[in-house]
Amino acid sequence: MKIKSPEFGSAEIADDLIIEFPEGLPGFESCRRFALVHEEGREPEVFLLQSAEDPEVGFSVTPPARLGVNLEFVLTDAETELLQLQSQEDLAVAVIVRAQDGTNANPASAGLSANFMAPLVINTRARLGLQKVIGRMGCDITLRQQD
C-alpha cells in the first residue's frame, strides 16, 4: 500500500504493517488505517503515526518509557475484545507528542509535550489499536529518575 506524508513523502508500506484503529481516533474517526514511519537509517525516538487514508493526518508518537514515564491503566472487556488481545506481551503503548513551542520544529529535537491522558494501545500481533481516553487521574504515572 502506498501512503503519503507531508514529512516523508510517499512510501510503500506492506499491508501487514498497517495498524487498524476500528473506531478511529477521537476527532479523526474517519481515519482508521495507520502506519508507523520514521526516517530510515536512524534509531527513532519519535515515530510518525501516519494515516493511510488522509495524508494530512499524522501524529508524532513515542513509547512513554522514552519520556521516563510508566503508565498503568486497565482495559475494559470491550477494549480487550476490540483489540483481540490474548496476551499482554502483544501489547504496545504509545503517547502522542508535539513540540512545546508551537512551531513546526522536529519533535525529536525540541521540547515535547505528551498526552498521557489518551495513550494509544496497540495489539502488535493483530495490528489493532485504540486510543484509551482516561477520564480522570485514576491511573498510575511514575517518572523514572535519569542517571
C-alpha positions in Angstrom: 0.0 0.0 0.0 1.3 3.5 -0.8 0.9 6.2 1.8 1.7 9.8 1.6 3.0 12.1 4.3 4.0 15.8 4.2 7.0 14.9 6.3 8.3 11.8 4.5 6.7 12.0 1.0 5.4 8.8 -0.5 6.2 5.4 1.0 5.3 1.9 0.1 4.1 0.1 3.2 3.3 -3.7 3.3 -0.4 -4.3 4.1 0.6 -6.5 7.1 2.3 -3.4 8.7 -0.8 -1.3 8.7 -2.4 -0.8 12.1 -6.2 -0.6 12.1 -8.0 1.6 14.6 -11.6 0.2 14.2 -13.1 3.2 16.0 -10.7 5.7 14.5 -9.1 8.3 16.9 -11.1 10.9 18.7 -11.6 13.8 16.3 -10.3 11.7 13.4 -12.9 8.8 13.3 -12.8 8.6 9.5 -9.1 7.7 9.7 -8.8 4.0 10.7 -5.7 2.7 9.0 -2.3 4.0 10.0 1.4 3.1 9.5 4.3 3.9 11.9 7.0 5.5 9.9 10.4 7.0 10.7 13.5 8.3 9.0 15.5 5.4 7.5 18.9 4.7 9.0 18.2 6.4 12.4 17.1 4.8 15.6 13.8 6.7 16.1 12.9 8.3 19.4 9.7 9.6 17.8 7.7 7.9 15.2 5.1 9.3 12.8 1.7 7.6 13.0 0.6 8.4 9.5 -3.0 7.9 8.3 -3.2 5.7 5.2 -6.5 7.4 4.2 -5.6 11.1 4.7 -2.0 12.3 4.0 -2.7 15.4 6.2 -3.4 13.3 9.3 -0.3 12.2 11.2 0.8 12.2 14.8 4.2 12.1 16.4 4.2 9.2 18.9 6.7 7.6 21.3 6.6 4.9 23.9 6.0 6.6 27.3 9.1 4.9 28.7 11.2 7.0 26.3 10.0 10.0 28.3 10.7 8.3 31.6 7.1 7.6 32.3 5.4 4.3 33.3 1.7 4.3 32.5 -0.6 1.8 34.2 -4.3 1.6 33.4 -6.9 -1.1 33.0 -8.5 -2.0 29.7 -12.3 -2.8 29.8 -13.5 -6.1 28.5 -14.9 -4.3 25.4 -11.5 -2.8 24.7 -9.7 -6.1 25.1 -12.2 -7.7 22.7 -11.8 -4.8 20.2 -8.1 -5.3 20.3 -8.5 -9.1 20.1 -5.9 -9.2 22.8 -4.9 -12.7 24.0 -1.6 -11.9 25.6 -0.2 -8.9 27.4 3.1 -9.5 25.6 1.4 -8.4 22.4 0.5 -5.0 23.9 2.3 -1.8 23.0 1.6 1.7 24.4 2.5 5.0 22.8 1.7 8.6 23.6 1.1 11.4 21.1 3.7 14.1 21.5 4.2 17.6 20.0 6.7 20.4 20.1 6.0 22.6 23.1 6.9 25.9 21.4 4.2 25.5 18.9 6.5 25.8 15.9 7.0 23.2 13.2 10.2 22.1 14.8 11.1 18.5 14.7 9.7 17.0 18.0 12.7 14.8 18.3 14.9 17.9 18.8 12.5 20.2 20.5 10.9 20.2 23.9 8.0 17.8 23.9 4.5 17.9 25.3 2.9 14.4 25.7 -0.7 13.4 26.0 -0.6 10.9 28.9 -4.4 11.1 29.4 -5.1 9.4 26.0 -2.4 6.8 25.2 -2.5 4.7 22.1 -2.9 1.0 22.9 -1.9 -1.4 20.1 -2.1 -5.2 19.8 1.2 -5.7 17.8 0.2 -9.3 16.7 -3.3 -8.5 15.4 -2.3 -4.9 14.3 -5.3 -3.4 16.0 -5.3 -0.2 18.1 -7.4 2.2 20.1 -6.9 5.4 21.9 -7.6 4.9 25.6 -9.1 8.1 26.9 -8.6 8.3 30.6 -11.3 10.5 32.1 -9.6 11.0 35.4 -6.3 10.5 37.1 -7.1 7.1 38.5 -4.1 5.6 36.6 -0.6 5.5 38.0 2.0 7.6 36.2 5.5 7.0 37.5 8.5 9.1 36.5 11.9 7.3 36.3 14.9 9.1 37.6 17.5 9.8 34.9 21.1 8.8 35.8 
